[in-house]
Amino acid sequence: MEFHLTFTASYLAAFAMGLFSSLHCIGMCGSIIGTLTLSLKPEVRNNKSRLFPYVLNYNIGRIVSYTLAGLLVGLAESLITLPLGMDHGHRVLQLFSSIIMIGAGFYIAGWFPRFAYIEKAGAGFWKLIEPYGRKLIPVTTRTQAYLFGMVWGWLPCGLVYAALALAATTGDITRSAITMLAFGLGTLPAVVGVGIMTNVLTKLSRMHRFKQVIGLLLVLVALVAVFPWLNPMRLQHIYT
C-alpha cells in the first residue's frame, strides 16, 4: 500500500472527526466509562494510577472494533463498486458517503437533530451483542475491560457511521481500516481523559458557536471527499 495524499487526507480528517465528535462522546461514552468504573473494586476506582490501565484497555478494545468495522466497510465497498465498475461505483459511494458526513456536520452544529435516527441502522446487531457486554460486568481484570470495550465499540452511533462513510471513500480495505483507527485515536482525549482535557471539552461542548464551527468543518471535509480536486494537499502537490 502506497502512502497517497488522498489517504493522508482521509486519516487526518478521520482523526479530526474523532477529536471533535468527542463533544458527543462525553455524553454517550462517558456513561459507559462510568459503568465500567463503578464495577471496579473501590481501591481501584479511587486510585487514578490503578484505574487508568482499565480505562485504557477499554478504549483499546473500542478502537479495535472501530478498525474491524473499517475493514468490513472496505470489503463492502469493493463488493458494491464491482458490479457498477470501479470508477463509477466509487463515485456513487463518494456521493452517498458525503451526504452522511454532511448530515453529521449539521447534527453537531445543532441544525439537524433528526440525524440521530441513523443510529437505528445498527440497532439490530447491537441487540445481539449487547448482552455479552453486560456479562463482563463487574470488570475484575484488564482483559475483561478490553473485551468490554470491544463489545461497546459497536454501540450504534451516528458519528461513528459518518466516520465509516469517510472510510468507505478510501477505495482500499487497508486504508479503510486505518482511517477508522485514526478516528478512534481522535476520540481518546475525551474518553480516556479524566482531568484537564475532559474539562476543556466539557466546557467547549456547551459553546453553541464552537459546535457550529465544528459542524461546518465536518461539512467541509465531506465536500473535499466528494470533490477530491478541492483537497488543498493535492493542489499543493500539483503546483510544486
KATAFEN-V922756 format. One record per residue. PHI is phi in degrees with one decimal (none if undefined). PSI is psi as a letter, one per 30 degrees, with the letter a starting at -180 (999 if undefined). BURIAL is # if it has 16 or more other ideal C-beta (glycine too) atoms within 10 Angstrom, else .. Layout:
BEGIN
<<PHI | PSI | BURIAL> <PHI | PSI | BURIAL>>
END
This chain:
BEGIN
<<none | k | .> <-81.1 | l | .> <-96.7 | i | .> <-83.9 | l | .> <-63.9 | e | .> <-63.4 | e | #> <-68.4 | e | #> <-56.0 | e | .> <-64.1 | e | #> <-67.1 | e | #> <-79.3 | f | #> <-66.9 | e | .> <-65.8 | e | #> <-64.6 | e | #> <-62.1 | e | #> <-64.0 | e | #> <-60.7 | e | #> <-63.7 | e | #> <-63.6 | e | #> <-78.0 | f | #> <-74.2 | f | #> <-58.3 | f | #> <-59.1 | e | #> <-79.6 | e | #> <-65.7 | e | #> <-58.0 | e | #> <-77.6 | e | .> <-82.3 | e | #> <-77.0 | f | #> <-61.5 | e | .> <-68.2 | e | .> <-69.9 | e | #> <-59.6 | e | #> <-62.6 | e | .> <-61.5 | e | #> <-61.1 | e | #> <-63.6 | e | #> <-67.2 | f | .> <-80.8 | f | #> <-81.0 | l | #> <-64.8 | k | .> <-54.1 | e | .> <-69.3 | f | .> <-89.1 | e | #> <-69.5 | f | .> <-91.4 | g | .> <-124.0 | j | .> <-59.6 | e | .> <-66.3 | e | .> <-87.8 | f | .> <-73.9 | e | #> <-54.0 | e | .> <-59.1 | e | .> <-69.2 | e | #> <-63.9 | e | #> <-64.1 | e | #> <-64.7 | e | #> <-58.7 | e | #> <-71.2 | e | #> <-62.2 | e | #> <-62.0 | e | #> <-62.6 | e | #> <-70.6 | e | #> <-61.5 | e | #> <-64.7 | e | #> <-59.5 | e | #> <-65.3 | e | #> <-63.1 | e | .> <-62.6 | e | #> <-62.4 | e | #> <-60.8 | e | #> <-64.8 | e | #> <-65.6 | e | #> <-63.1 | e | #> <-66.3 | e | .> <-62.3 | e | .> <-60.0 | e | #> <-66.9 | e | #> <-76.2 | e | .> <-68.9 | e | .> <-77.2 | f | #> <-58.1 | e | .> <-69.9 | f | .> <-88.8 | f | .> <93.6 | k | .> <-57.3 | e | .> <-68.7 | e | .> <-66.5 | e | .> <-63.7 | e | #> <-64.9 | e | #> <-66.5 | e | .> <-61.3 | e | .> <-66.5 | e | #> <-59.4 | e | #> <-62.7 | e | .> <-63.2 | e | .> <-64.2 | e | #> <-65.6 | e | #> <-62.0 | e | .> <-64.3 | e | #> <-66.5 | e | #> <-63.7 | e | #> <-60.2 | e | #> <-65.4 | e | #> <-63.7 | e | #> <-65.1 | e | #> <-66.3 | e | #> <-62.0 | e | #> <-71.7 | f | #> <88.5 | g | .> <-100.4 | f | .> <-145.0 | i | .> <-61.9 | f | .> <-69.1 | f | .> <-59.4 | f | #> <-59.4 | f | .> <-65.6 | f | .> <-65.3 | f | #> <-64.8 | f | #> <-66.1 | f | .> <-60.6 | e | .> <-103.3 | g | #> <-64.7 | e | .> <-62.6 | e | .> <-65.2 | e | .> <-62.3 | e | #> <-62.9 | f | .> <-76.0 | e | .> <-102.0 | f | .> <-59.1 | e | .> <-59.9 | e | .> <-66.2 | e | .> <-66.3 | e | #> <-67.7 | f | .> <-67.9 | f | .> <-83.8 | f | #> <-96.6 | k | .> <-78.8 | k | .> <-80.0 | k | #> <-119.8 | f | .> <-132.6 | l | .> <-68.2 | e | .> <-63.2 | e | .> <-62.1 | e | #> <-62.2 | e | #> <-64.1 | e | #> <-65.8 | e | #> <-59.8 | e | #> <-65.7 | e | #> <-62.8 | e | #> <-69.5 | e | #> <-73.5 | f | #> <-66.6 | f | #> <-96.7 | g | #> <-58.8 | k | #> <-54.9 | k | #> <-148.8 | k | #> <-60.7 | e | #> <-74.0 | e | #> <-65.5 | e | #> <-64.3 | e | #> <-65.3 | e | #> <-65.3 | e | #> <-64.6 | e | #> <-63.1 | e | #> <-64.8 | e | #> <-61.6 | e | #> <-67.8 | f | #> <-88.1 | f | #> <-75.2 | f | #> <76.6 | g | #> <-156.1 | k | #> <-61.9 | e | #> <-65.8 | e | .> <-63.4 | e | #> <-61.2 | e | #> <-65.5 | e | #> <-70.4 | e | #> <-61.6 | e | #> <-70.3 | e | #> <-61.8 | e | #> <-63.5 | e | #> <-61.3 | e | #> <-60.8 | e | #> <-62.8 | e | #> <-67.4 | f | #> <-83.1 | f | #> <-60.4 | e | #> <-52.4 | e | #> <-80.7 | e | #> <-78.3 | e | #> <-84.4 | e | #> <-59.7 | k | #> <-117.6 | g | .> <-135.7 | b | .> <-62.9 | e | .> <-63.8 | e | .> <-63.8 | e | #> <-62.4 | e | .> <-63.5 | e | .> <-65.9 | e | #> <-62.0 | e | .> <-64.8 | e | .> <-65.0 | e | #> <-64.3 | f | #> <-91.4 | f | .> <-93.5 | j | .> <-61.0 | e | .> <-62.7 | e | .> <-63.3 | e | #> <-64.8 | e | #> <-65.6 | e | #> <-62.5 | e | .> <-63.7 | e | #> <-61.2 | e | #> <-67.5 | e | .> <-63.6 | e | #> <-67.0 | e | #> <-62.3 | e | #> <-62.6 | e | .> <-59.5 | e | #> <-63.1 | e | #> <-66.7 | e | .> <-66.8 | e | #> <-67.5 | e | #> <-84.6 | f | #> <-123.2 | i | .> <-57.1 | f | .> <-69.7 | f | .> <-84.3 | f | .> <-61.2 | j | #> <-62.7 | f | .> <-66.4 | e | .> <-70.9 | e | #> <-61.6 | e | .> <-63.1 | e | .> <-66.0 | e | .> <-68.2 | e | .> <-94.2 | g | .> <-117.5 | 999 | .>>
END
